[in-house]
């Protein structure tokens, strides 16, 4: 059995306790939050400290843009990805190019700091029902989300970064913030397949490298929330859609993840369903509990996680400058 856990950090420098935890073989990566990202230079120094202990770890961040941009000082302020939708509606080709440019810009600036992975893009559809998704989604219809996200992922790949589609099988309809409450989507599987799942289906066909699950219950499809569901992870994602990449849990500290018990039980249920990489953030005791469960259960580190390391790439200065100008224009348009 193989699994890995991502560790979050308390501040802008490693503590002694964190340095010890990083040496645990089942820690496969680190996820950076706003509290860890005072400036680009500071982040680069922090990552260097981490690499000195475990050079192979996956350094990750949520750097989507808009409301979800953990690092803001010393990098470009990114607009929400939905900002390209209006352009896409006016000019199809320009909209796709803009999406690709935003993907390149985000990934390039992170890779220049030695960040391997930003958990992006959001493949959800914005139905105007879920405030936690909103303009984090590319569009209000699944076909536009599919096309724009494909261009965005292409831009990320040009900067040597793998993509993580989220939140499978679609988080836009459930009218709740899963950080604080349980979320339910009562639509049928056929409805989900024809709408919300379109962007995920396309991304899988194009070889997306990782998938993050929604802490959402789809009672017409399965009795377990998606993040704990063998139906969604195995029968649909692996078997029907042929996904070959890494399956991430969403944060197991979220309120919507509490339905199956304590942290050890949450990790157990997620892994039994087919999850491979676990996120447990903002609760160090929970992290320790999950590590203890993994140790006691005989888990070994997930070797496939190394496929998410940042790959070799060559910086295109002209493209970076152009992408930064585009981001500023889109930010200004949104004011």
N, C-alpha and C positions, 0 to 999 in steps of 0.2 A: 504494500500500500504506500502510495506517495501523496504528499501534500506539502504546501509551504504556507507560511504566515507572513503577512506584511506588518512591520512595526512602525508605529508613529512615535514622534519625539516630542519632548516637553518644550524645547526652546530653540534658540539659534545656534547653540553649541551642544555637542554631545556631553551627557552626564556620564559619570563613572558607571552607574547602573546600566545605562543604555549601551555603553561600550561592552559590558559583559553580555548583555542580552544579544547583541549583534553577533556574537560568536556562536550562538546556538545554531546548529546545522539546519534546523527547521525554519529559521528566519530566512525567507527567500528574497525579501525586499524591504524597502523603506518608503513610506508615503509622507510627503511633506505637506504641511498646512500653512495657513497664514502666519501662525505663531512661530514658524520655523524660517520665515522668508522676509527678513528685514530689507535686504537688497540683493541684487544679482551677485555682487562680489562676495557678500557674506554666504550666500547659498553655494557658490563655487567652493569656498573654503570648507563649509560644512560637508559637502559631498566628498571633498578630498580626505577629510577626517574619517568618513565612513569607509571610503575605498582603502584606506590604510589598514583597516581591520578586516574587511571582507570585500575585496575588489570585484567579485563577481555578482554582488547584490544588484537587484533591479531597483534603481532609484526612480520613484514615481511621484506624480503630482496631479492635481486637478487644475488644469490651465485652459479651460474651455473658452474663456472670454466672458464679458458681461459680468453678471453677478458671481460667476464662479471663476475667479482668477486668483490663485493663491499668492503668486509673486507679481508685484506691481512696480516696485522700484528698480530702475536700471534695465527694464525691458519695456516693450510697447504695451500700452493699454489696449486690450483687445475688445472689439465690439462683440455683443452676443451674435451667435451665428445666424440668428433669424434676420439680422440686418441685411443679408445678401438676398433675401427672398423677394423684396420689392424690386431690386435690380433684375433678378431672374424673371420676374413677371413682365418686365419691360423689354428685356433683351436676354433671351435664353443663353446665348453663348457667353455674354458678359457676366451673367449671374454665375454660371459654372466656373468661369475663370476666377471670379472674385472668391468663390468658395475654396478653390484650389489654393489661391494666394493666402487666404487666412490659415488654411491648414499648414502650408509651408512656413508661414511666419511664426505661428505658435511653436511648431516642432523645431524649427531652426534655432530659435532663441533658447529653447530648452536644451537642445543638443549641444549648443555652444557652452552651456554650463555643466555638461556631463550628466544631465537628466536623461534617463533612458526612455521614459514612458509617461505620457499624459493620458489619463483615462478619458479618452475622447475618440470619436464624437458621440454625442447624444443622438440616437436614432429614433427617438420617440416622436410622436405627432402631437402638436399643440392643438388641443381641442378647445382651449379656453376654460378648461375645467380644473386643471391641476396647476396651482401657482408655483409649485416647486419645479415644474418643467417650464412652462411659459416660453420665453424667448431663448431658452437653452436649446429648444428644438429649431430645426431649420425652417419649418413651414407648418401650415395648418392642414395639409393633405399629404397622404403617404407617398404619392408619386413624386411630388416635389422634394420631400425629405430624401427619398431614394436617390434622386439625381444629384442633389446638392451634397449629400453626405459622401457619395462616391467620389465626387471631385475633391472634396475636403480630404478624404483619406489618401487620394493620389498625391496631394500636396504634402501631407505628412510623410509619405513614403519617400518623396524626393529629398527630404531632410533626414532620412535614416531612422524614422520612428515608426514602430508598429502601431496599429490602431486597435482600440477596444470599443466595440459596439455596446451601447447601453441604452435602456435597461430592459433586457429581453424578458418577455416577448412584447413589451410595450407598456409604458408607464403613463401615457398621456391622458387616458380616460378616467382612471381611478381618482376620485376627488378627495385626496388626502395627502398630507406630507408624511411620508413614511419615516422621517426622522423622529416624528412625535406621535404618530397615530397609525392604526391599522388601515390598510388600503384594500378595497375590493373593486374588481372590474367584473360586472355580471354579464358581459356579452358572451356570445357563443364562440366556439373555436372557429367556425366558418367566418364569422365577422372579423375576428382577430387575424386570421390567415389572409384575408383579402385586403386588409387595411394596415393595421399597425405592424404586422410582420413583414410587409413588403420590403422595407429598408434593410431589415436583418437578413432576409432571404437573399437579396442582391449582394449584400456585403459578404455573406458566406460564399456565394458563388465566385466572388472576386478574391477570396482568400484572406478575409479579415483574420487577424492573428489571435484575438482574445474577445471574450464576451463577458459582460457583467450582468448579473440577474437583478430583476426587480423584486423588492420585498412586497409583492402584491399577490392577493388571492384571486384566482379566476375560478369561482365555484362551478361554473358550467363546464369546466374542463378537468379540474382535479380538486380534491379536497385539501391538498397541501398548498401553501404559498409557493410561488414559482421557485424561490431560492432554496426550498426544501423538497422540491418535487422531482421524482424520478420520471414522471410523465414528461415534464418540460425539458429536463436536462438530457435524459437518455432517449426516450421514444421520439421526441420532436427534434431537439437540437442535434443530437448525435446521429440518430438513425434516419429520420425523415429528411433532415436538411444536410446531413453529411458534414457537420462542423468538425474540424480536426484540431482546432486551436485550444487555448487555455480558457477554462471556465473560472471566473472570479465570483465570489460572493460579493454582494454589496455589504456595507459596514454592518457587522453583527451586533453593534451596540445600538443600532436604530430601534426605536420603539416597535416598529412593525416586524422586527426580527425576534421579538421576545416570546412569540406564541408557543415555542416548543420548550421553553425552560431556560436554564442557566447557560453560561457561555460554553461549557463543555458539551452540553446537549445540543446547542445550536450548531457548533462545529461538527458534531457527530452526524446530525441530520443533514447538514449541507453536504458533507463529504459522502455520506451514503447515497445521496441523490445523484452525485456526480460532480460536485464542485471539486476544484483542485487547488485553488489559491484563495486564502481567507483574509479578509480585511476585518480588523477589530480595532477601532479608533477611539481615542479619548477616554479610555478606561484601561489603565495598566494592569489592574487586578484581573480584568477580563482576559487580557493578552496572556498573562501568566497561567490562568486557568486553562486556556486553550492549548498552550504549549505543554502543560502537564498532561492533558488528555491525549495529545498527539504522541507524546513520549510513552505513556502507559499503554497506548494502543498499538505501538510498534510501527508508527509511520516513519518513512524515510523521506528525505528532501525530494522535491519534484524536479527531475533533471530537465524536463521540457521548458521550464521557466526561463532558461537561458536563451530561448528563441526570441524572447522579448527584449533582449539587450539592444541598445542603440547600435545601428549598423554603420559601416563606413559610408561617408557621403562627402561631397565637395560643396562648400558654401558658394552660392551664386550671389555675389554682392549686389549686382544690379537688380536681381529679383527681390532680394531682401529689402532694398531701398524702396522699390515699387510697392511691395506688400505693406510696408510701414506707412507709406503715403495713403494707400487704400484704407488701412485700418483707421487712420486719423480722420479721413473723410467720412467714413461710416460712423465713427464716434460722434463727429460734429453734426451729422445728419440726424442722429438720435437724440440730440439735446433739445 
